[in-house]
Each structure stands twice: as C-alpha cells, then as structure tokens.
Amino acid sequence: MGIAVAGMDSLSERAAMMRGALQKSQTITDNVVTILGSFDSRLSALETAMRPTQIRTHAIRKAHENIDKSLKSAEVILAQFDLSRQAEAKILKGPHEDLEGYLGAIDQLRSTIRFFSSNKNFRNTDAVLNQANTLLAKAISKLEDEFKQRLNSYSKPIEPDRLFDGLPNALRPSSGSPGNQGDAGGKATSHSHSEHQNIDLETAVYTPPTLIPPRIMPLLHDLAKQMVRAGHQQQLLRIYKETRSLVLEESLRKLGVEKLSKDDVQKMQWEVLEAKIGNWIHFMRIAVKLLFAGERKVCDEMFEGFDSLSDQCFAEVTASSVSVLLSFGEAIARSKRSPEKLFVLLDMYEIMRELHSEIEAIFKGKACTEIRESALGLTKRLAQTAQETFGDFEEAVEKDATKTSVLDGTVHPLTSYVINYVKFLFDYQSTLKQLFQEFETSDGTGSQLASVTMRIMQALQTNLDGKSKQYKDPALTHLFLMNNIHYMVRSVRRSEAKDLLGDDWVQRHRRIVQQHANQYKRNAWQKILQCLSIQGLTSSGGGSSVGDGGNSSGVSRALVKDRFKIFNMQFEELHQRQSQWTVPDTELRESLRLAVAEVLLPAYRSFLKRFGPLVESGKNPQKYVRYTAEDLERMLGEFFEGKNLSEPKR
C-alpha cells in the first residue's frame, strides 16, 4: 500500500513538471511569433522602399534590349543595302563578261526585293522597292539580249555528213550529197531488201548529233530560268522559236528536203517523183530519229523543271519542218492513184509505222497533240490509198485493153508485169499485215492477202482469155494460153506465193497448162496426121495401082503421091509458121516438141515404110519423099524459137 502511495506521488510530481515545461514552451513560441511579426513588417517596409529602384532597373534593361534589337535590324538593313549596291554594280556592268556573276546579282536583287516587301514598316521601303524593281527589269532585258546572242552563236545548221554519221551503217548513203540518197532510201533498195532491212532496223542504233555544246547548256538553262521567273515566258518562247526553227529548217534544206505542193507533185514525171519518194523515206528517218530527237533533248535540258514550256517550245520549233515533210506525204497519198504507186505507198506507210512509237515519245505533251495527230492521219491515209490502189489494180488487170500484140504467142507483157507485181507484194508481207489491220475484217490478214492474190491471178486469166481470141489460128490461141499460164505457175512455185495460194492452185493450173498443150497438138497437127492415114488411099477407078500382094495392095500410086505432096506442103508451112512462134521456157519447149514428135514421127515412119516403095519405084521419087524421119525430127527442133519477128500469115 505504501509503495502504491509513493508511486502516485511520484507521477504527480512528474506531471507537474511537464505542465511547467509546456507553459515555458508556449511562452517562448509566443515570443518568437512576436519577433517574426516585427521582421515581416520591416521587410514590407524595405520592399516598399526598393520598388522604385527595381522599376528603374527593369526600364534600363528593356532599353538595352531595344537598343540591341535596333542595332541588329540596322545591321541587316545595312547588309541588304550593301548587297544591293554590289548587285547593282554587276548588273550595270552587264552579263557579257561574267554571266555567272550577273545571274548571281539578279538572285541577290530578288532577295533584296523579297526582304523589303516583307518589312514595309521601315521608312522609305516603297522607294527602295521601286528602285530595285526598275533595276531588275533592266537586268532581265539585258538577260534576254544575252540569251538571244548566246543561243544564236551556238545554233548552227547540221551538215548532212554529220547526220549520216549518226545512221546505222546499212542506211548510210554512198555519197554525202543531198541528191544521192538512192542507196539509203531509194525504191530499188527498199524493194530488194525490204524484209531484211526491217529485221536489221529493229536493233539498229541511231546517234543524234549534238546540236548545242554541252558546256553551254547549263548557262543557257540558267538564263532561261531567270527569264521564266521574271514572267518573260513569251519573250523566251519567241527568241527560242525564231532561232532554233530557222536552224532546223536549214539543216533539212541542206539534207535535200524540198517544200513541194500538191500541184508540184502532180506535175512531176513518175521517174522523178519515184526518186523523191525514196529520198523522202530517208529524210523522214533522219528527221525523226536524229534531228527531232536531238532538238527534243536540247529543249528538255534547257527548260528542265518547266515541262509545259519545254513541250510548247519544241512544238513551235519543229512545227514548220514537220509540216514540210508530212505535206509531201499527204500530196502523194491524195494524188491520182495508179498501180505503180502501190509499192511506194507501202514504203511510205512502212516508214510511218516504223517511226510511230518514236513520234509519240518525242512529240509528247499537249502542245504537240496536233503534230502527233497529223502523223497518225498520214499513216492512215497512206494505208487507205494503198488499199484502194489494190482494188484499182485488180480491176485494171481484168479490164486491160492494151493493143500490145504478141504475134509469136509468147508470154504477154501484162502477164510478166502482174506476176512481178504479185512477187513484189510478198516482200511486204509484214507491212501488208499491218495495212489490213487498219481496216479489220472477219478474215485473218493472211487469208486476206491470199484472197487478194487469187483475185488478181483470176483477173489476169480472164484478161488473157480475151486476148487469146485475137488469134485467127486456134493452135496459136492455145499456145499463147499455155505459155502464159505456165509462166504464172512457174513463178508461183518459185516464190512465197506458193505457200499462200497452196498446192491445189498450183496443181489445178498445171492441168490447165497441159490441157492447152493438148489442144495445141490437136489443132496444129490433126490435119497433117490425116495425110499419114491409110484411109482414102484405095483405088476406086482409073490410075495405076499396085497389086503385089504386099502391104500396099490395092493402093493407088497417084493417091500416095498426092498424100506425100500434101504432107510436104503442110509440114513446110507448119515449120515456116511455127518456127516463128515462141515457147520461152526451155523445159516446156522441149516437152512440147517431144509430144509432137511422139505422135508425128511414128506415123510418118509407118507411112513411109508402107507406101514409100510405091513412090520410089516411079519417076522423080525425091519430088514426093523429101524428108526422112530424122529430117523431120531435126526440123521439129527449130519449132517455137521465134526466129522471124515479121508477122506471119495467119
């Protein structure tokens, strides 16, 4: 119990001590708060006292910042004025001595104008801009003169020899003179090697000439760019067109290109016109693949970055030259049709087809639309005229009424002309395929060509049938038809026409040849063979007769003599006439002689053996038996040689 009381007293004392301590702590806190409150009052007073000083300091700092900014602006303006003065000095000096420096000065002047245009709050900005723009206008004017002078200085016509150097070897002429292009573009060359050349030309390499030196192009490009930026596109276009178009036209003139009207073409002799067409084909290839390709490259480099302007400049530079070339083609396509023009029409169509993809690529863009359409229009017109000429030729063959007389029954000029014509057609098979596709029908192009060829051959036969009726001697009629149809068959068999017309056509017409050969034998030799017949030799009354019981029993010697006389007379007449006739084919001539000999000689030998003794035992036997079988065989060897060109009696 005592321990408990003692513990309670101890706790009470400790509590009392803690209360005392807390009271002291509170007193100290209150004192600190009082002291801090007095500090706050003093700080507020100090801040109040320093505020004017702070305001003045901030104002001074702001003033310094404004001064720095003004100084920097002044420096920029002064720098612009300094650069502007430098640019002005170079511009006033002109572009001729230092073109690159001159172009840089123009760029600087444009930079100055942009600077003052975006900082119009400066004093006298408008005056500065007016002065700068006036100077820029003068600079661009001098730039135009410089562009014109430099373009003129480096634009020279291309000599033909340089153009020929850019052609593949197979197309280079033997002579560089404009008038001597036969080896490269003439009719004979294109006809003889048409298909071969087409194969070579697919991989042929053309090298367009350098029209303006490469070292000059960057400067001209920069000049053109400055003019475009100054809004002087029309002036640029005018200068470029006037300069380059004249140079291009002169290059073509040196090559040999002539400006010919439709009337000029109509008045020309065919031989002259044919040569000009051959040259035109050559000129078209050179113009498109070399000159126009080179001109396109110059335009693209000079106006790089301005595609529409490049296309427009190119179109205007080439328009006149293209027109001269295409107008000649149009004049030919629209001229009076005639069979001999078909092949040159095909040649012209062929070159236009060959150049089509390049024309489309070189003359790209909206500005060149009219040129592309003109070229395509000429291609279609040539195809149409060629197609119509085909029809004209077929009709002309059937209705040919030439009075050319073939007295000896040989191959008629019309036949050789038509066959050569057809053979030439097969040099143009790929071209004809394209041509037929221009006017598509349900038939394939191969069958179309076969159909056309068959119709032409049939038209020729029809005409020959009519011409054969001019002969009064039926034997000569059949000889004429035999010769001509044999010529047709032989020519077809030796050409590509055989594959197109087929074996059936060949065999059918060989049979026709044989039929005419048989008809010739029948008409020419039937009458003379009757002289060697036993019929009619029996004596019916007066006159001597032989009764020796031999083979000639009961045969009148007088009738036998008459038979020999008639035979001699007829054979001599046949020999005289038919040795003037002609069978030009050696194999056919020998075959026909053999066919006659196989009929005549056995009959003559038999007659001579049987009745010759009757005559030989009488007076003047040689008067009646003039020929041995060997004599006849020798004389048959002289038939169909066309020995005498004078008109025989018919």
Buried (B, 14 or more C-beta within 10 A) or exposed (E): EEEEEEEEEEEEEEEEEEEEEEEEEEEEEEEEEEEEEEEEEEEEEEEEEEEEEEEEEEEEEEEEEEEEEEEEEEEEBEEBEEBBEBBBEBBEBBBEEEBEBBBBBBEBBBEBBEBBEEEEEEEEBEEBBEBBEEBBEEBBEBBBEBBBEBBBEBBEBBBBEBBBEBBBEBBBBEBBEBEBBBBBBBBEBBBEBBEEBBEEBEEBEBEBBEBBEEEBBEBBBBBBBBBBEBEBBEBBBBBBBBBBBBBBBBBBBBBBBBBBEBEBBEEBEEEEBBBBBBBBBBBBBBBBBBBBBBBBBBBBBBBEEBEEBBBBBBBBBBBBBBBBBBBBBBBBBEBEBEBEBBBBBBBBBBBBBBBBEBBEEBBBBEBBEEBBEBBBBBBBBBBBBBBEBBEBBBEBBBEBEEEEEBBBBBBBEBBBBBBEBBBBBBBBBBBBBBBBEBEEEEEEBBEBBBEBBBBBBEBBBEBBEEBBEBBEBBBBBBBBBBBBBBBBBBBBBEBBBBEBBBEEBBEEBBEBBBBBBEBBBBBBBEEBBBBBEBEEBEBEEEEEBBEEEEEBEEBBBBBBBBBBBBBBEBBEEBBEBBBBBBBBBEEBBEBBBEBBBEBBBEBBBEBBEBBBBBBEEBEEBEEBBBBEBEEBBEBBBEBBBBEBEEEBEE
